[in-house]
Amino acid sequence: MGTLKDRLTDDLHTAMKSRDDLITSTLRMALSAVRTAEVAGVESRELSDAEVLSVLTKEAKKRREAATAFADAGRTEQAAKETAEGEVLDRYLPKQLTDAEIADVVTQALTAGGFTGKAQMGPAMKAAQAAVAGRADGGRVAAEVRRQLA
């Protein structure tokens, strides 16, 4: 099928042909963020699918946070736009874990690493984040690690 970046580009072309403004603008923004990440640093390079996925995850998180901020400020129209953009990006992200699945993964990671107390929060979070591998928001994972280490 090709890389995730190729899929984004193909879907952008399809959205442009069908004149879908929301998907077109969202995918343009996403591809722009990917290109920015590609040229960041000393030397430009092609991003792997995992790195593109990381960029898309950050962009989706920005959309969620912006939607919340706009909703809190009473700007419902802008909040709805941000939410819709987030939903477009979610199509390219792995399925998010439920709270029960996060609890299971964190339990396994803590058991495997032998983490038992709050003093080990940093290494425990690192192990839990690696086990979750971008399938859940970091705040949800941190809350579960804190709960289990308490």
C-alpha positions as CSV (number, residue, x, y, z in Angstrom):
1,M,0.0,0.0,0.0
2,G,2.9,2.3,0.6
3,T,3.9,4.5,3.4
4,L,1.5,6.5,5.7
5,K,2.7,9.7,4.1
6,D,1.8,8.3,0.7
7,R,-1.7,7.4,2.0
8,L,-2.1,11.0,3.3
9,T,-1.1,12.4,0.0
10,D,-3.4,10.1,-1.9
11,D,-6.3,10.9,0.4
12,L,-5.6,14.6,0.0
13,H,-5.8,14.3,-3.8
14,T,-9.1,12.4,-3.4
15,A,-10.5,15.1,-1.1
16,M,-9.4,17.8,-3.4
17,K,-11.2,16.1,-6.4
18,S,-14.4,15.7,-4.3
19,R,-14.1,19.3,-3.1
20,D,-14.2,18.3,0.6
21,D,-12.8,21.4,2.3
22,L,-12.6,20.0,5.8
23,I,-10.5,16.9,4.8
24,T,-8.5,18.9,2.3
25,S,-7.4,21.5,4.8
26,T,-6.8,19.0,7.6
27,L,-4.6,16.8,5.4
28,R,-2.7,19.8,4.1
29,M,-2.0,20.8,7.7
30,A,-0.9,17.3,8.6
31,L,1.4,16.9,5.6
32,S,2.8,20.4,6.4
33,A,3.6,19.2,9.9
34,V,5.2,16.0,8.5
35,R,7.4,18.1,6.0
36,T,8.4,20.4,8.9
37,A,9.5,17.4,10.9
38,E,11.4,16.0,7.9
39,V,13.5,19.2,7.6
40,A,14.0,19.7,11.3
41,G,17.5,19.1,12.6
42,V,20.8,19.2,10.9
43,E,19.8,17.3,7.7
44,S,16.5,16.7,6.0
45,R,15.4,13.1,5.8
46,E,12.4,10.9,5.0
47,L,10.3,10.0,8.1
48,S,9.4,6.4,8.9
49,D,5.8,5.5,9.3
50,A,6.3,5.5,13.1
51,E,7.6,9.0,13.0
52,V,4.8,10.2,10.8
53,L,2.4,8.5,13.2
54,S,4.0,10.4,16.0
55,V,3.5,13.7,14.2
56,L,-0.1,12.9,13.5
57,T,-0.7,12.0,17.2
58,K,0.7,15.4,18.2
59,E,-1.5,17.2,15.7
60,A,-4.6,15.3,16.9
61,K,-3.7,16.2,20.5
62,K,-3.4,19.9,19.5
63,R,-6.9,19.7,17.9
64,R,-8.4,18.2,21.1
65,E,-6.8,20.8,23.3
66,A,-7.8,23.6,21.0
67,A,-11.4,22.3,20.8
68,T,-11.6,22.2,24.6
69,A,-10.1,25.8,24.9
70,F,-12.6,27.1,22.3
71,A,-15.5,25.4,24.0
72,D,-14.5,26.8,27.4
73,A,-14.4,30.3,25.8
74,G,-17.9,29.9,24.3
75,R,-16.7,29.7,20.7
76,T,-18.7,26.6,19.8
77,E,-18.3,27.0,16.0
78,Q,-14.5,27.0,16.2
79,A,-14.5,24.2,18.8
80,A,-16.7,22.1,16.4
81,K,-14.2,22.8,13.5
82,E,-11.2,21.7,15.7
83,T,-13.1,18.5,16.8
84,A,-13.9,17.7,13.2
85,E,-10.3,18.1,12.2
86,G,-9.3,15.8,15.1
87,E,-11.7,13.2,13.8
88,V,-10.2,13.3,10.4
89,L,-6.7,12.7,11.9
90,D,-8.0,9.9,14.1
91,R,-8.7,7.9,10.9
92,Y,-4.9,7.5,10.5
93,L,-4.1,6.8,14.1
94,P,-4.2,3.3,15.8
95,K,-7.3,2.5,17.7
96,Q,-7.1,4.0,21.2
97,L,-7.1,1.7,24.2
98,T,-10.0,1.6,26.7
99,D,-9.4,2.4,30.4
100,A,-9.5,-1.4,31.2
101,E,-6.9,-2.2,28.4
102,I,-4.7,0.6,29.7
103,A,-4.9,-0.8,33.2
104,D,-3.9,-4.3,31.9
105,V,-1.0,-3.0,29.9
106,V,0.3,-0.8,32.8
107,T,0.0,-3.8,35.2
108,Q,2.0,-5.9,32.9
109,A,4.7,-3.2,32.4
110,L,5.0,-2.6,36.1
111,T,5.2,-6.3,36.9
112,A,7.8,-6.9,34.2
113,G,9.9,-4.0,35.5
114,G,9.5,-4.8,39.2
115,F,8.2,-1.3,40.0
116,T,6.4,-1.1,43.3
117,G,6.5,2.5,44.8
118,K,5.9,6.1,43.9
119,A,9.7,6.7,44.0
120,Q,10.0,4.7,40.8
121,M,7.4,6.8,38.9
122,G,9.8,8.0,36.2
123,P,11.1,4.6,35.1
124,A,7.6,3.1,35.5
125,M,6.1,5.8,33.2
126,K,8.9,5.1,30.6
127,A,8.1,1.4,30.7
128,A,4.3,2.0,30.6
129,Q,4.6,4.5,27.7
130,A,6.7,2.0,25.7
131,A,4.1,-0.7,26.3
132,V,1.2,1.5,25.3
133,A,3.1,2.7,22.1
134,G,1.0,5.7,21.3
135,R,-2.3,3.9,21.6
136,A,-3.4,6.1,24.5
137,D,-3.0,9.6,25.7
138,G,-0.1,10.1,28.1
139,G,-2.2,11.7,30.7
140,R,-4.5,8.6,31.0
141,V,-1.4,6.4,31.2
142,A,0.2,8.6,33.9
143,A,-3.0,8.5,35.9
144,E,-3.1,4.7,35.8
145,V,0.6,4.4,36.7
146,R,0.1,6.7,39.7
147,R,-3.0,4.8,40.8
148,Q,-1.2,1.4,40.6
149,L,2.0,2.6,42.3
150,A,0.0,4.2,45.2
